[in-house]
């Protein structure tokens, strides 16, 4: 586990590069609320007052109510192993967490199945466009798309049909000056957030909050950089800077 804050973020970025992780998250192409698919707008969500954040974090942690306490990522299968596929792997994590919240059976979804977005190449991509693609096509599971295989010829022919069982249908599209308050509100409501950080060039799934010894709020990500690389982010480095999408519903096909 690593802690990322305003003092050490440059070292974290350098270490990611040393491990072979290329830039995977690109700035969104659409404005907030302009995606070409159904969206529930952030304006409809009353922001929880800041005075309530810390007491609620304590209460939710004690009762195991954060989505990261109710669902755990498989650090081996969610590992991107140097591929610039954080945008896809973290979206798959977000979809699996929603399925858990809906009490659906666990299925390991594979971000590799979104490789058509980048021409089946090892490239970064836009979070908003990846979400649009998943909404239209779905995300295939480990049953048809193997780990770290990003070309169609390496997949089962059934992947195109199978992925339609795993489609994100509804989400909040957050951003702007209130993105931190919106993101905290979503996490305190028991949701997770699919976000991007421009300083890291990285997309992650946020699933928990905590208050550190200095009284700062930190946010947790299971990350996709492999076992032991889950992270708590604090200070300005915790604030999403390339979009924050709160998945709220998947189709109910098993």
C-alpha positions as CSV (number, residue, x, y, z in Angstrom):
1,X,0.0,0.0,0.0
2,X,1.2,3.5,-0.8
3,X,0.3,7.0,0.4
4,X,0.3,9.8,-2.2
5,X,0.2,13.4,-1.2
6,X,1.5,16.8,-2.2
7,X,5.0,16.0,-0.9
8,X,5.7,12.7,-2.7
9,X,3.6,12.6,-5.8
10,X,6.5,13.2,-8.2
11,X,8.4,10.2,-6.7
12,X,5.2,8.1,-7.2
13,X,5.0,9.1,-10.9
14,X,8.6,8.3,-11.4
15,X,8.3,4.9,-9.8
16,X,5.3,4.2,-12.0
17,X,7.4,5.0,-15.1
18,X,10.3,2.9,-13.8
19,X,7.9,0.0,-13.5
20,X,7.0,0.4,-17.2
21,X,3.5,2.0,-16.8
22,X,2.8,4.4,-19.6
23,X,0.3,7.2,-19.6
24,X,-3.1,5.6,-19.8
25,X,-5.7,8.3,-19.0
26,X,-6.3,11.1,-21.5
27,X,-8.3,14.3,-20.9
28,X,-12.1,13.8,-21.5
29,X,-13.4,14.9,-24.9
30,X,-16.9,15.8,-23.8
31,X,-18.2,18.5,-21.5
32,X,-19.9,17.6,-18.3
33,X,-23.3,16.1,-19.1
34,X,-22.6,16.0,-22.9
35,X,-21.9,12.3,-23.3
36,X,-23.9,10.6,-26.1
37,X,-25.7,8.2,-23.8
38,X,-28.1,8.3,-20.8
39,X,-26.7,10.2,-17.8
40,X,-28.0,11.3,-14.4
41,X,-26.7,14.8,-13.9
42,X,-24.7,15.8,-10.8
43,X,-27.0,18.8,-10.3
44,X,-29.7,16.4,-9.1
45,X,-27.5,15.2,-6.2
46,X,-27.5,17.3,-3.0
47,X,-23.9,17.7,-1.8
48,X,-23.4,16.5,1.7
49,X,-22.2,19.5,3.8
50,X,-18.5,19.4,4.6
51,X,-19.2,19.6,8.3
52,X,-20.7,16.1,8.1
53,X,-17.9,14.4,6.1
54,X,-15.7,13.2,8.9
55,X,-18.4,11.9,11.2
56,X,-20.0,10.1,8.3
57,X,-16.6,8.6,7.3
58,X,-16.2,7.3,10.8
59,X,-19.7,5.8,10.9
60,X,-19.5,4.2,7.5
61,X,-16.1,2.7,8.2
62,X,-17.3,1.2,11.5
63,X,-20.3,-0.3,9.7
64,X,-18.5,-1.6,6.6
65,X,-20.6,0.5,4.3
66,X,-18.0,1.8,1.8
67,X,-18.1,0.0,-1.5
68,X,-14.5,-0.9,-1.0
69,X,-15.4,-2.7,2.2
70,X,-18.2,-4.6,0.4
71,X,-16.2,-5.6,-2.7
72,X,-12.5,-6.3,-3.3
73,X,-10.6,-6.1,-6.5
74,X,-8.6,-9.2,-7.7
75,X,-5.1,-7.6,-7.8
76,X,-3.8,-10.3,-10.1
77,X,-6.5,-10.1,-12.8
78,X,-6.9,-6.4,-12.5
79,X,-3.1,-5.9,-12.9
80,X,-2.3,-4.0,-16.1
81,X,1.3,-5.2,-16.2
82,X,2.7,-2.2,-18.0
83,X,-0.1,-1.9,-20.5
84,X,-1.5,1.6,-20.8
85,X,-4.9,0.2,-20.0
86,X,-5.7,1.8,-16.6
87,X,-8.7,3.5,-18.3
88,X,-10.1,0.1,-19.1
89,X,-9.1,-1.9,-16.0
90,X,-10.4,0.7,-13.6
91,X,-13.7,1.0,-15.5
92,X,-14.0,-2.8,-15.2
93,X,-13.4,-2.5,-11.5
94,X,-16.2,0.2,-11.3
95,X,-18.6,-2.1,-13.1
96,X,-17.8,-5.1,-10.9
97,X,-18.3,-3.0,-7.8
98,X,-21.8,-1.9,-9.0
99,X,-22.7,-5.5,-9.6
100,X,-21.7,-6.3,-6.1
101,X,-23.9,-3.4,-4.8
102,X,-26.8,-4.8,-6.8
103,X,-26.3,-8.2,-5.2
104,X,-25.4,-9.8,-8.5
105,X,-23.1,-12.8,-8.7
106,X,-19.4,-12.1,-8.9
107,X,-18.0,-12.1,-12.5
108,X,-14.4,-11.1,-13.2
109,X,-14.8,-8.4,-16.0
110,X,-11.8,-7.7,-18.2
111,X,-10.8,-4.2,-19.3
112,X,-8.9,-5.9,-22.1
113,X,-12.2,-6.4,-23.9
114,X,-12.3,-2.6,-24.5
115,X,-9.2,-2.8,-26.7
116,X,-11.3,-1.9,-29.8
117,X,-11.4,1.7,-28.5
118,X,-7.6,2.0,-29.2
119,X,-7.4,-0.2,-32.3
120,X,-6.3,-3.2,-30.3
121,X,-3.1,-1.5,-29.5
122,X,-1.3,-0.6,-26.2
123,X,-2.5,3.0,-25.8
124,X,-4.1,5.3,-23.4
125,X,-7.7,6.5,-23.9
126,X,-10.4,8.9,-22.7
127,X,-12.5,8.0,-19.7
128,X,-15.7,9.4,-21.1
129,X,-15.4,7.6,-24.4
130,X,-14.5,4.4,-22.7
131,X,-17.7,4.6,-20.7
132,X,-19.7,5.4,-23.8
133,X,-18.3,2.4,-25.5
134,X,-19.0,0.1,-22.5
135,X,-22.6,1.5,-22.4
136,X,-23.1,0.5,-26.1
137,X,-21.1,-2.7,-26.3
138,X,-20.5,-4.0,-22.7
139,X,-17.4,-5.4,-21.0
140,X,-16.6,-9.1,-21.5
141,X,-15.6,-11.4,-18.7
142,X,-12.6,-13.7,-18.1
143,X,-14.7,-16.5,-19.7
144,X,-14.1,-15.0,-23.1
145,X,-11.2,-12.6,-22.8
146,X,-7.9,-13.7,-21.2
147,X,-5.8,-11.6,-18.9
148,X,-3.5,-9.1,-20.7
149,X,-4.6,-10.2,-24.2
150,X,-5.7,-7.2,-26.2
151,X,-6.2,-8.6,-29.7
152,X,-9.4,-10.2,-31.0
153,X,-7.6,-13.2,-32.3
154,X,-6.7,-14.1,-28.7
155,X,-10.3,-14.0,-27.5
156,X,-13.2,-16.5,-27.7
157,X,-15.5,-15.8,-30.6
158,X,-18.3,-15.6,-28.0
159,X,-16.9,-12.4,-26.4
160,X,-19.1,-10.0,-28.5
161,X,-22.3,-11.7,-27.4
162,X,-21.2,-12.3,-23.8
163,X,-20.1,-8.7,-23.1
164,X,-23.7,-7.6,-23.6
165,X,-24.5,-9.1,-20.3
166,X,-22.3,-6.6,-18.5
167,X,-23.2,-3.0,-19.6
168,X,-23.1,0.1,-17.4
169,X,-26.5,1.8,-17.8
170,X,-26.6,4.8,-15.5
171,X,-24.1,7.1,-13.9
172,X,-23.5,10.6,-12.5
173,X,-21.1,12.8,-14.6
174,X,-19.2,15.0,-12.1
175,X,-16.8,17.8,-12.6
176,X,-16.0,21.5,-12.3
177,X,-15.3,23.4,-9.1
178,X,-17.4,21.1,-6.9
179,X,-15.8,17.8,-8.1
180,X,-14.2,17.0,-4.8
181,X,-17.4,17.6,-2.8
182,X,-19.4,15.6,-5.4
183,X,-16.9,12.8,-5.2
184,X,-17.0,12.6,-1.4
185,X,-20.8,12.8,-1.5
186,X,-20.9,9.8,-3.9
187,X,-18.5,7.8,-1.7
188,X,-20.5,8.6,1.4
189,X,-23.6,7.4,-0.4
190,X,-21.9,4.0,-0.9
191,X,-20.9,4.4,-4.5
192,X,-17.5,4.3,-6.1
193,X,-16.0,6.7,-8.6
194,X,-14.2,6.1,-11.9
195,X,-11.7,9.0,-12.1
196,X,-8.6,10.3,-13.8
197,X,-5.6,12.2,-12.5
198,X,-3.7,14.4,-15.0
199,X,-0.6,14.7,-12.8
200,X,-0.3,10.9,-12.8
201,X,-1.7,10.2,-16.3
202,X,-3.6,7.5,-14.6
203,X,-7.2,6.4,-14.2
204,X,-8.4,4.6,-11.0
205,X,-11.5,3.5,-9.2
206,X,-12.1,5.2,-5.9
207,X,-13.8,3.1,-3.3
208,X,-13.2,4.3,0.3
209,X,-12.5,7.4,2.5
210,X,-10.6,7.8,5.8
211,X,-9.4,10.6,8.0
212,X,-5.7,10.7,8.7
213,X,-3.9,11.7,11.8
214,X,-3.6,15.3,10.6
215,X,-7.4,15.5,10.1
216,X,-7.1,15.3,6.3
217,X,-9.5,13.2,4.3
218,X,-7.8,10.5,2.1
219,X,-9.4,8.5,-0.6
220,X,-8.5,4.9,-1.5
221,X,-8.0,3.2,-4.8
222,X,-7.4,-0.6,-5.3
223,X,-5.3,0.7,-8.3
224,X,-4.3,-1.5,-11.2
225,X,-0.5,-1.4,-10.7
226,X,-0.5,-4.8,-9.1
227,X,-0.6,-6.4,-5.6
228,X,0.6,-4.1,-2.9
229,X,0.1,-1.0,-5.0
230,X,-3.3,0.0,-3.7
231,X,-3.1,3.7,-2.7
232,X,-4.5,6.3,-0.4
233,X,-4.5,9.8,-1.9
234,X,-4.4,13.0,0.1
235,X,-4.3,16.8,-0.4
236,X,-4.7,18.2,-3.9
237,X,-3.6,14.8,-5.3
238,X,-6.9,13.3,-4.1
239,X,-9.0,15.6,-6.2
240,X,-10.1,14.1,-9.6
241,X,-8.8,16.2,-12.4
242,X,-9.8,14.3,-15.6
243,X,-13.4,13.5,-14.8
244,X,-15.3,11.7,-12.0
245,X,-18.0,9.2,-13.1
246,X,-20.2,7.5,-10.5
247,X,-21.6,4.3,-11.9
248,X,-25.0,3.6,-10.4
249,X,-26.4,0.7,-12.4
250,X,-25.5,-2.3,-14.6
251,X,-27.9,-4.4,-16.6
252,X,-29.3,-7.3,-14.6
253,X,-28.3,-10.1,-16.9
254,X,-26.3,-12.8,-15.0
